[in-house]
């Protein structure tokens, strides 16, 4: 949910450039974009579960096709929509739980993301949203349907060559660790970071075991500069909360180390760490340049 206060177009500025550069270098083909995460990449899955963490009302979607809210936490498209379009695929990636789409629609792109979720199962419990492990179960179900629809050969090609995008983690800190009792009494903040990195590693390994080879593991934005956090920082003059920004940068460094480690350990893995922190902070601090 925390990501909903950040314009997703900012994330796309970095992501499109970074990922297109990767594909150009590897001369890779990308037949589909497959997405996991939180509100930064949820295209409406939360509309179909019993939770208050929804964005299916105005002014969300005012700049989307037709000007209607879709469940995206954005005025229009989200970053993964722009990335899909940049790869020559569909202009908007649909939510897996949206009954208006079928497996043929999902064959070139699908998102299993759920606003309010995190790496930590307890984070998804805060607002009763889809935990990350359940997103993975939906993906397994997707693979079964894809193979039934296209045949094993074509489906396996899509699974192997697809770009898998993961954007999650902000809620673990802002909606869980610092907001509700529980994890902060069990872990120091550095221990909690390591706990989350361990879950991230298990998740990317699980994707690898299921056939994924091209993975973009997204980092945290400068979360202390989110409007919600700035508004609540009354003692700090409603400026960015530097401690949260420093935490995001530290956590990103650990995720980057994970990416380097798994690329060495997993044969054929082509994972990148997609870091929105620097460019987003620059946009926030120097808006006139953008």
C-alpha positions, 0 to 999 in steps of 0.5 A: 500500500505504501507504494500507492503514494508514489507516482509509478511513472517515475519507476518506469523511467528507470526500469524501461531504460535498464531492462531494454539495455539488458535485452539488447546486450543479451539479444534476448526475446521476451514473449511475456512479462510475469509480475509479482509484488505489491501495489506498485505492480497490482493491476486489480487483483485486490478487487477480487479478494475481501480486503479494504486495500483497493483502488477501484474508485476515483480518482484512481485511473483517471488517465487510464483508458476510458478514465476508469479505475482498474485497481491499479494504484495509479492515475493511469498505467503502472511501471510494468504496463509501460515496460510491456509496451516497450517490449512490443507486447500488450500496453497493459498487463492484466490481473490474474484474478480478473475474470474478464481475461482468459489464459490466452490473454495471460500468455503474453503478460500477467500480474499476480501482485497484491497491494499491501503484501510483502516478503513477510507473510505477516505483512499480508495479514495486516490488510488481509491481502495475498501473501507472496507464497500464494502469488507463487501458487497462482503462478503454478496454476498459470503454468498448468493452464498455459500448457493446457492451452498452448501445449507443453512445448510452446508453454515451456518456451514462454516460461523460459524466455519470459521476463519475471518482475518482482516489486515488493518490500516497502510494506514490510517496513512501513506497514508492518515492522514500524506500524504494528507490534510483532516483528519489531519485538522479534528482530532488530531492524538489521535482523529483519532485513536479513530475514526478508532477504532470505525470503527473497532468495527462496522466492527467486530460487523457487521461480528458477526451479519452475523454469524462470531464467530472466528475473528483475528483482526490484529494490526499494524507493526512497520510502522516507520521501513518500507523501504519507511519510513526509506528511507524518514527519511533523517534527521534521518539518514534513521533509523526507524521513532520512532514516527510512531512506537510509534503510531502503538504501541498505536493504537494496545493497543486500538485495544486490548482493543476493542477485550477484550470489544467485547468478553465480550459483544458479546455472543459466540464471540471468537476474538483474537488480532493478534499483529505483532509489537513485533516480527517484530521489533525484526526481524528488530533489530536482523536479525541474530537471524532469 
